[in-house]
Amino acid sequence: MARYSPLALVVLAMLTETPMHAYRIQQLVKLRGKDEIVNVRQRNSLYQTIERLQRDALIAVRETERDGAFPERTIYEITDAGRDTARMWLREQLARPAREFPSFPAALSVLPLLSADDARRQLEARAAALEAELARLDETHDAALAMQIPRLFLLDGELMRVTLGAELDWVRSTVEHLKVGALTWSEAWLREVAARFAQADSPDSE
């Protein structure tokens, strides 16, 4: 069974359009803004994905071409199995929320390692970064609309903007609660809470 990855799905989707070489795939990923959702910063990750798709018979070598003084380039095409797998992966990803393990919730789960003031400062910095990223995405979206790109091809960006906006609202609210003291903690309070839970978890407490 072929192993799913976001990059593998994007590669298969691009090869449904036309056969192409790895460098062209990388170019299109960046040109279409898909590097916002799949990581192609390391070219090696793309080549590894292509090798795996070929090994799993989801893509095949169509031909090898040479353009002047440039090295030979291998042209890949999608197979029937690749088309079926791409559709299967797409249906699964659309219908079933994946259980992911993002780093921000993990950091929030151990927030008391910092003081309340320190945590507030870090969250204020995050809010500023989120604002800048949201402004960048809005600018990209507006440029796409100006180019009359159909909404069908902007859905991933829409979701990113909505998700980012919701996170920004939450971070701002939490920062405000930290500022006014509605959310706070101290070493003494943390020890008290730890002792209370330890007592509740003790077999002797039953």
Number of C-alpha atoms within 10 A of each C-alpha: 5 14 10 14 12 13 20 21 20 17 23 23 17 17 20 15 10 11 18 20 19 17 15 13 18 18 13 15 21 15 10 11 15 17 16 14 14 17 14 18 11 8 12 10 13 21 15 12 16 22 14 16 22 18 12 15 15 22 24 20 15 14 13 11 13 10 8 7 6 8 9 11 15 16 18 20 22 26 18 12 12 24 17 12 19 22 14 11 18 16 11 12 13 9 8 8 8 9 6 6 8 8 8 8 10 10 11 11 9 9 13 16 12 13 13 18 15 13 18 21 14 13 18 17 12 15 19 14 13 18 15 12 15 19 13 13 18 15 12 14 18 12 12 15 13 9 9 9 12 10 13 7 11 15 11 14 19 15 11 15 19 12 12 17 16 11 14 20 13 13 18 17 12 16 22 15 14 19 15 9 12 10 12 16 15 12 11 9 11 12 11 12 12 12 12 11 11 11 13 12 11 9 7 7 8 7
